[in-house]
Amino acid sequence: MSGYGHEGGERTFAALPPARGAAFARTWWGLAWLKALEDTALDGQQLKAGRRHARAGAVGAVSVRPGRITAVVKDRDGTAYRSDVLVREFSEEEWERLLDLAVDSAGHIAALLDREMPPHLVEDAAAAGLDLLPGIGDLDPECGCEAWDHCPHTSALCYQVARLLDEDPFVLLLMRGRGERTLLDQLQARSASRAAHGGRGADDAPDADAAEGGGGMPGVSAEEAYAAAFLVPPLPAPPVAGDAPGRSLPLDTDTEPEPGVDPTALEFLATEAAGRAHRMLVEALDAEASAAGSSAGGAPAPGSSAVGSSVGGAPAGGGSLAPKARTATPVVSLTVAQDAVRMAADSPEPWLTARLASGSGRTQAEMDLATRAWRFGGAAALAVLEEDWTPDTEALAWAGTRLTEAWEDDERPVLRRSGGARWTVVGAEAQLRLGEDGRWWPYLKSGARWSPAGPADRDPATALATAFAAGPTGAGG
């Protein structure tokens, strides 16, 4: 259907091409429109002439507005006549009744959105005294040829409108007084009002049977809920993240806490949860903006790789992973032991760090090393510190090649494998550890313990240089 105008309460459809040999209507409502025309016209010869005009493409652009359809129709000799057909508009009260009937069943709305006229809606409207489809005498002609009944020009207009109705039943509803957008907006508002009143209109009384049954919430069938999806209002704009997370309310009151409840610790957890929520919101909004830019053809934001930063906070790094080496899976949740380190790394309170160390089964020295690792690379760095994994044969071969190629012959340090995925520099208190994601982590010896000396790198030479640059002070306590 070639509609090119849709302003306010009027729609204008471009002239339709000739319809030689084709039926003017296929749908039941299009046929009902033609039946109203043919039952109304007194002269069948005028209808035949009108059909010839319509088939020949003599009907110009069709304007549809409440109560009237209009077009210019040309005779065979080229004489043009303005032709109008008047259809009764519904009153405001009649529209109120029709809207109530439409929202009673989401299937009615779904059919209209599929450009179909739901027969049950027509039947329900007729039972309520509303004739959606015109009947005998409902199509009132006015033509510039001054015929007092349907002439070839108004007949041709009606036949062309039947083709429009076949494609879009909202054309008929516009004739009755409501355009498509206005109608859908009113249906949405009415549906939302009913939902707010437990499935009833704002002025409806509760159903007695439902009240007696008690117990359940008012519901709707899944079919109707799916069909009414368009009535759900659009999602609001994404929230704007504040500059900082909110502060928790003080919990230290005159009321004694329940046994086992530590108000100070609870305050910390509330503040910490607010901080995490704020970070997650900022990251989600940044990711959404980045995705929008990518879908528009823009380059991804720096650092936005598929490995990316996870809940554990490990940086992504570049380059390909080792063959057959186990690839780190993005962290979706932390263990209790990992979460204790995360909170301790963010807290300057010694009492809290000591409590988290005890609760996670670590000594204070072990917690100090764990928090140091966490600050360098989150859960991935913590795993390299506390866990020892053994690469398979192919991954070991890959690691050996990387270690050989990372330095020139006269610069290559002597490395001794110290078990698992650890290589210690002979004659120096430095070590390289290979993570399961193929990244190298620098370590320095501090007393009897190995301590993380910096973030990971795909290049073992760069990682080792980080360890040497950190020096003795870079090994921590």
PyMOL commands that set and color helices and strands:
alter all, ss='L'
color gray80, all
select helices_A, chain A and resi 28-40+44-55+92-103+106-113+119-127+152-167+170-175+180-196+208-213+222-227+229-231+263-295+336-346+350-359+364-386+393-405+460-470+472-475
alter helices_A, ss='H'
color red, helices_A
select strands_A, chain A and resi 3-7+10-13+62-65+68-74+80-86+140-143+415-417+422-425+430-434+440-446+449-452
alter strands_A, ss='S'
color yellow, strands_A
deselect
rebuild
show_as cartoon
